[in-house]
């Protein structure tokens, strides 16, 4: 079978989606020597992927995401290489593609939280973007042979919003591998490099509105009054949303908030390990990798009880209501004050992460290819 994978998001340029695509391809190479794979990739991440098996071939597809060329040129490439089945790791399936495909749906944030604050576009452009998203994702879920969801919660959302039969949607969990990366310098030196001061509470991720960081900042402002030695460290590449959050911090007189900007994987493990507590206040997630990364590094986790997070994190975290600031504050203060609670959830975290593996995910995905 000739299988095509849309790997234009491959690697670091695609953030979480890029990591998912990268790990899928790398682990399929480990387990499948029978099917022939065509990995479609762009110029900017061309060098990030080097096929290791002769049945894997990378194809230049320097076609931007979400544009007109994607609709016309991408299907022509699939036809040229006579692809039997295409895997789209994201919902952006070309409307004019008539071949067989499977699609991975990571979340339905644009449907669950359709707010203009989550976009840098003007209201007029945002309206048309949201309308186009609805058209594309509806066609993707209806025309696909199979739908891959990254959590049971996402599967339920797909069933609810699109009326898709349950048997068409298969859950394959993502995984983590951060703990395998050893730091190349002492932890203290790494923290100094990013301006991080101990002791600190940690958040890693983007600053989109559904991540609920403004509430976290307001909660921390009150906690810091009782614990003036404590800091809140926010790790994420500075963009429009982080700049807006910086302004919010300044306007609300929140002290001891450190913006560490982007931290690469080789240093991120140390930043996790040195934290007193990892906090994940998100209102909605499709899977939720950062708290699992924290667990892998031996850091206790306090998480929102929203969406898929109790499903993914199990008993290895303490939970709070992400919209209840008093409950969030009480939970954080209880954990930072109680060393026994932290030890207990760290131990449970080490067990929880064993449930997830990229090779396991790849094997389950391969079974989906065969069934499709």
C-alpha positions in Angstrom: 0.0 0.0 0.0 1.2 3.5 -0.8 0.6 5.7 2.2 1.1 9.5 2.1 1.6 11.6 5.2 1.1 15.3 5.2 4.2 16.2 7.2 4.4 19.9 6.4 4.0 20.6 10.1 7.0 18.2 10.8 9.3 19.1 13.7 9.7 22.3 15.7 7.9 24.7 13.2 4.7 22.9 13.9 4.9 23.1 17.7 2.7 20.3 19.3 1.3 19.3 16.0 4.8 19.1 14.6 6.0 16.9 17.4 3.0 14.5 16.8 3.8 14.3 13.1 7.5 13.8 13.7 7.0 11.0 16.3 4.4 9.3 14.1 6.8 9.2 11.1 9.8 8.2 13.1 8.1 5.4 14.9 6.3 4.1 11.8 9.8 3.7 10.3 10.7 1.4 13.3 7.7 -0.9 12.9 6.7 -1.0 9.2 8.9 -2.3 6.4 6.1 -3.4 4.1 4.1 -0.4 3.1 5.6 2.3 1.0 5.5 5.8 2.6 5.6 9.2 0.9 6.3 11.9 3.5 5.3 15.3 2.1 7.4 18.1 3.6 8.2 21.8 3.1 11.5 23.5 2.3 11.8 25.1 5.8 11.7 21.7 7.6 13.2 19.6 4.8 16.4 19.0 6.6 14.7 18.0 9.9 13.6 14.6 8.4 16.0 12.1 6.9 14.4 8.8 6.0 16.1 5.8 7.6 14.3 3.0 5.8 14.1 2.4 2.0 10.3 2.2 2.1 10.1 5.8 3.3 10.6 8.7 0.8 10.3 12.4 1.5 8.6 14.5 -1.2 8.9 18.3 -1.4 5.5 19.9 -0.9 6.4 23.5 -0.4 2.7 24.5 -0.1 1.5 26.9 2.6 -1.1 25.8 5.1 -4.7 26.9 4.8 -4.2 28.6 1.4 -5.5 28.3 -2.2 -2.5 26.3 -3.3 -3.2 23.7 -0.7 -6.6 23.1 -2.2 -5.3 22.7 -5.8 -1.7 21.6 -5.8 -1.6 19.2 -2.9 -4.2 16.8 -4.5 -2.2 16.8 -7.7 0.9 15.6 -5.8 -1.1 12.7 -4.3 -2.3 11.7 -7.8 1.2 12.0 -9.2 2.6 9.4 -6.7 -0.5 7.2 -6.9 -1.2 7.4 -3.2 -3.7 4.8 -1.9 -4.3 6.4 1.5 -3.3 9.8 2.9 -3.0 10.6 6.6 -3.7 14.3 7.4 -2.4 14.9 11.0 -4.5 18.1 11.1 -8.0 18.9 9.9 -6.9 20.9 6.8 -7.8 18.3 4.2 -8.0 19.9 0.7 -11.7 20.3 -0.3 -10.9 19.0 -3.8 -9.2 15.8 -2.7 -11.3 12.8 -3.7 -9.0 9.9 -2.6 -9.1 7.9 0.6 -7.8 9.5 3.8 -7.7 9.4 7.5 -7.5 12.6 9.6 -6.3 13.3 13.1 -8.5 15.8 15.1 -6.6 17.1 18.1 -9.2 19.3 19.5 -12.2 21.5 18.6 -11.1 24.7 20.3 -12.4 27.0 17.5 -15.9 25.5 18.1 -15.7 25.3 21.9 -14.1 28.7 22.4 -14.9 30.8 19.3 -13.6 34.1 20.6 -12.1 37.0 18.7 -9.5 37.3 21.5 -7.9 34.1 20.2 -7.0 35.7 16.9 -4.9 38.6 15.6 -7.2 39.1 12.6 -9.7 41.9 12.3 -13.3 40.9 13.1 -14.2 40.7 9.4 -11.3 38.4 8.5 -11.9 36.4 11.7 -15.5 35.8 10.7 -14.5 34.3 7.3 -11.7 32.3 8.9 -14.1 30.7 11.4 -16.6 30.0 8.6 -13.9 28.4 6.4 -12.7 26.3 9.4 -16.2 25.0 9.9 -16.5 24.0 6.2 -13.1 22.3 6.0 -13.4 20.4 9.3 -16.9 19.2 8.6 -15.9 17.8 5.3 -12.8 16.2 6.8 -14.7 14.3 9.4 -17.5 13.2 7.1 -15.4 12.2 4.1 -12.6 10.4 6.0 -12.3 6.7 6.1 -11.4 6.9 9.8 -10.9 9.7 12.3 -8.1 9.6 14.9 -8.9 11.4 18.1 -6.1 12.0 20.7 -8.4 11.5 23.7 -11.8 10.1 24.6 -12.9 13.6 25.4 -12.0 14.8 21.8 -13.9 11.8 20.5 -17.0 12.8 22.4 -16.7 16.3 21.1 -16.5 15.1 17.5 -19.6 12.9 18.0 -21.5 15.8 19.6 -20.6 18.5 17.0 -20.7 16.4 13.8 -22.9 13.4 14.5 -20.2 11.0 13.5 -20.7 7.3 14.4 -18.6 6.3 17.4 -17.1 3.3 15.5 -15.5 5.7 12.9 -13.5 7.5 15.6 -10.5 5.7 17.1 -8.5 7.1 20.1 -4.7 7.0 19.9 -3.0 8.8 22.8 0.1 10.9 22.3 3.2 10.5 24.4 6.3 12.3 25.7 10.0 11.7 25.5 11.4 14.8 27.2 12.8 12.8 30.1 15.3 11.1 27.8 17.1 14.4 27.1 19.9 14.9 29.6 20.9 18.4 30.4 24.3 19.5 29.1 25.0 21.9 32.0 24.0 22.2 35.7 20.4 23.0 36.4 21.4 26.2 38.3 23.2 27.5 35.2 20.3 26.7 33.0 17.9 28.6 35.2 20.2 31.6 35.3 20.3 31.6 31.5 16.6 32.2 31.4 16.4 34.6 34.4 14.5 32.0 36.5 14.6 32.4 40.3 13.8 29.6 42.8 11.4 28.7 44.3 9.0 29.0 41.5 5.7 27.7 40.1 5.9 26.8 36.5 3.7 26.9 33.4 4.9 25.8 29.9 2.9 26.4 26.7 1.4 29.1 24.7 -0.7 32.0 26.0 -3.9 31.6 24.0 -7.0 32.8 25.8 -8.3 29.2 26.6 -5.0 28.6 28.5 -6.5 30.7 31.2 -3.3 32.5 32.2 -4.9 35.8 33.2 -6.7 34.0 36.0 -3.5 32.2 37.0 -1.7 35.6 37.2 -4.4 37.1 39.4 -4.4 34.0 41.6 -0.6 34.1 41.9 -0.8 37.8 42.8 -2.7 36.9 45.9 -0.5 33.9 46.7 2.6 36.0 46.4 1.3 38.4 49.1 1.6 35.4 51.6 4.7 33.9 50.0 6.8 36.9 48.8 9.8 34.6 48.0 7.8 32.7 45.4 7.9 33.3 41.7 5.7 32.3 38.7 7.6 31.3 35.6 5.9 31.3 32.3 7.7 29.5 29.5 6.7 30.1 25.9 7.9 31.8 22.8 7.0 35.5 22.9 4.3 36.3 20.4 1.2 38.5 20.2 -0.5 36.6 23.0 2.5 36.6 25.4 3.0 40.3 24.8 -0.6 40.9 25.7 -0.2 38.8 28.8 2.9 40.9 29.8 0.7 44.0 29.5 -2.0 42.4 31.7 0.6 41.5 34.4 1.9 45.1 34.4 -1.6 46.6 34.6 -2.6 44.3 37.4 0.5 45.0 39.5 1.4 41.3 39.7 4.9 40.9 41.1 7.5 38.0 40.8 6.1 36.9 37.4 9.0 35.8 35.1 8.6 35.5 31.3 11.3 33.0 30.3 10.4 33.1 26.6 11.2 29.9 24.5 13.2 27.2 26.2 14.6 24.4 24.0 14.1 20.7 24.9 17.7 20.2 26.0 17.1 22.8 28.8 13.4 22.4 29.4 13.9 19.2 31.4 16.0 21.1 34.0 13.4 23.9 34.2 10.7 21.3 34.9 12.8 19.5 37.5 13.8 22.6 39.5 10.1 23.8 39.8 8.3 23.5 43.1 5.0 22.8 41.3 3.8 22.7 37.7 0.4 24.4 37.1 -1.9 23.8 34.1 -5.0 26.1 34.4 -6.3 25.4 30.9 -10.1 25.6 30.1 -9.8 23.2 27.2 -7.3 20.7 25.8 -7.3 17.9 23.3 -4.6 16.0 25.1 -2.3 18.0 27.3 1.4 17.2 26.9 3.1 19.7 29.3 1.8 18.2 32.5 2.9 14.8 31.4 6.4 16.2 30.6 6.4 17.7 34.2 5.5 14.2 35.6 8.3 12.7 33.6 10.8 15.1 35.2 9.6 14.4 38.7 7.7 17.6 39.2 4.3 17.6 41.0 1.3 18.8 38.9 -1.7 20.9 39.8 -4.2 20.9 36.9 -7.5 22.2 35.8 -10.3 19.6 36.0 -11.6 20.7 32.6 -12.0 18.7 29.3 -9.6 15.7 28.8 -7.2 16.5 31.7 -8.5 14.1 34.4 -8.6 11.4 31.6 -5.0 12.0 30.6 -3.4 12.8 34.0 -5.5 10.3 36.1 -4.7 10.3 39.8 -1.2 11.8 39.3 -2.3 15.4 39.7 -4.3 17.5 42.1 -7.2 19.3 40.4 -9.0 22.6 40.7 -11.8 24.4 39.0 -10.2 26.6 36.3 -12.9 29.2 36.6 -12.9 29.3 40.4 -10.0 31.5 41.5 -10.5 30.8 45.1 -10.4 27.1 44.5 -7.3 27.4 42.3 -5.5 29.4 45.0 -6.5 27.0 47.8 -5.3 24.0 45.8 -1.9 25.6 44.9 -1.3 26.8 48.4 -2.2 23.4 49.9 0.3 21.6 47.6 3.2 23.9 48.0 2.8 23.7 51.8 2.6 19.9 52.0 5.7 18.0 51.0 3.9 14.7 51.5 1.3 15.5 48.9 4.0 16.5 46.5 5.9 13.3 47.0 2.7 11.2 46.5 1.7 12.9 43.2 5.3 12.7 41.9 5.3 8.9 42.5 1.9 8.6 40.8 3.2 10.7 37.9 6.0 8.3 37.3 3.5 5.5 36.9 1.0 7.5 34.8 3.5 8.4 32.1 4.1 4.7 31.5 0.7 4.4 29.9 1.8 6.5 26.9 4.4 5.8 24.2 5.0 7.0 20.7 5.7 3.5 19.3 2.4 2.3 20.8 0.7 5.3 19.1 2.4 4.4 15.8 1.3 0.8 16.0 -2.3 1.8 16.7 -2.2 4.2 13.8 -0.8 1.5 11.4 -3.8 -0.7 12.3 -6.0 2.2 11.4 -4.3 2.5 8.0 -5.0 -1.2 7.3 -8.6 -1.0 8.4 -9.1 2.1 6.2 
